[in-house]
Amino acid sequence: MTGTIGVFLDDVSNPFSAALHRAIEEEARAHNAHVLTGKPHDPLTKSFDGLILASAGPLQTRMPTVVVEATATPVDSVVSTNISGAATAVRHLIAQGHRRIAYLGDGEIRPASHDRYRGYLRALGGRPGPVVHDLHDQAAAERAVVTLMRGPTPPTAIFAAHNTLTMGAVRALRRLDRHRSVALVGFDDFPLADLLDPAITVVAQDPARMGRTATAALFERIEGHSGPPREIRIPTTLIPRGSGEL
């Protein structure tokens, strides 16, 4: 035993990843263990007691492993209620009278992204509005929203499936002076979302609970638990703040 676990993250600067990492460190400390953090493409140059993979990248290892926001894996996984959370967001917009609801996504390769798109489609009865996939940063989301809003039939509401994309949508709507007339709901909260005008309505994940749960599950495996892989779902919460109620 090394007394160390590894954590692989795509982007520790993202608010979700940062909160997840803090919770993992706190839970690991309670087990008298250290945490070393890297990216999925980093070589495994150190021996760990176990790994937490919170990344879209694949990782082949025989050591105890727990993944966060990934399913259909042969190891334990901790996931948000992505389908129902996204459906709740879109139904909230429908309840405000919106029918032409655009979707902004970062691709369907990641299971979480795929599930959020499924939730969007479920809420709309399989009749989507404008859909834009493969948006990987704020700038791309901003450009996509500007294009949609300048089109012949612009959406009256937007569902952004990732906090980075929500921020890009905010920039675009403010740039076009449409932030008070086009509704917006984002999946996952982000700092200062509640201080904007209008404040941003979100479906919030619980990264702290996810981090604690993933770490506890990992230590169960390290200590010898050999049952079948588990999928542990952590609820999401709709937080109405103004932008989704236009």
Phi, psi and omega in degrees: 000135182262343184073021183223137172244152178258146177231124179250121183234144175292314186207098184291344179283341177295137183305321178297311182296321180296315179293320177300314182296318178301317181293322178298315180299317181295316180292321178296321179299324178294339176260014180058040181238154176261161180236130171245133187246140177210188176252160188299334181272356178292139178290148177280085182269357181230148177274129179246160171285333179187172183229146167244122183251108177243068189204157177280347184280142178286152177215123180259118179203153178262356180282160178306132185219141172234135178253149178246130181061042172214144179232181180056038178245158180276020179229172177298144177226146176240119186227152170283163175280075189293316183294307183292326179295316179294318179298321177298318180299313184289321177296328177297319177292320178299322180295337177275000177103004183277142176234327179264089187248118181279153178241130173246121182226161180259023179106161182255013180289315178287134180305320180298317180295318178300317182291324179293324176293321176299319179296320176300312180295321181300315182294330182266008179065030179076011180245081187286158169274207176298134182236130176232117177259178172060039173260119190246001177203174182299318184297318179296319178295320179298314179297319181297318181292319178301316179298315180299316185288337179267001179283176184291330180228077184293151177290156174264350180208157182226135169247119179256125190273009180205146185297326178297321180289326176299317180297321177296320178296321178301314180300315182296314183294323177290321178300323181269000184057040178245010185289347177256000182237343178249123183285150182216129170232133180248150174267121180091134182280168175206156184302140177072004178300330181278352183256353177288168180228106358287154175294153190269123174287133183222159162261108188272133168276174179236076185298329179295314179294323179296318179295316179296318182295316180297319181291318177298318179296322180296316181291331173299318178292318180300323183275005170117358179297128187235022179289176180294159179303141182246144169249116183254118184260131180251125185296150171256164184225127174284127178241098178287128181229347180142313184292333180269002183245015180286000000 
